[in-house]
Amino acid sequence: MKNNTTIKLKINNQETTAHMINNPTSDEFLQLLPLQLDLKDLFGREKYAELPSTLTANTPRTSTYEVGYIAYYKPTNSIAIYYEDDHQEIPEGIIPLAIIDNNIDLFKENNTHLTIEQSP
């Protein structure tokens, strides 16, 4: 599921990394990097932000998520970063793009600005 491609996430002057998941939508997401996004909180479980351009979403969707997922939500052309599990399903489905390696608690804080770039 994961591949060797790593991305760096910087939020509130702290950093963490994530490993990309092998799928066509993840490959397309990588082409958007680097990104600077302003995050909003949703349901106390995720931070989300609209992407600057639409992904084609040529990957099967899932209605469930895991803490640490970075996922694409096509109905609003957004990415979501899941930091809590409230055991709710997402009827429209999401496409997992990456899995955060550590420091998921950074996203629980009231932080709003995120930089994402591909690691060397």
Summary of the structure (lengths in Angstrom):
residues: 120
radius of gyration: 12.8
end to end distance: 20.6
largest distance: 36.0
contacts: 351
relative contact order: 0.32
helix: 12%
strand: 45%
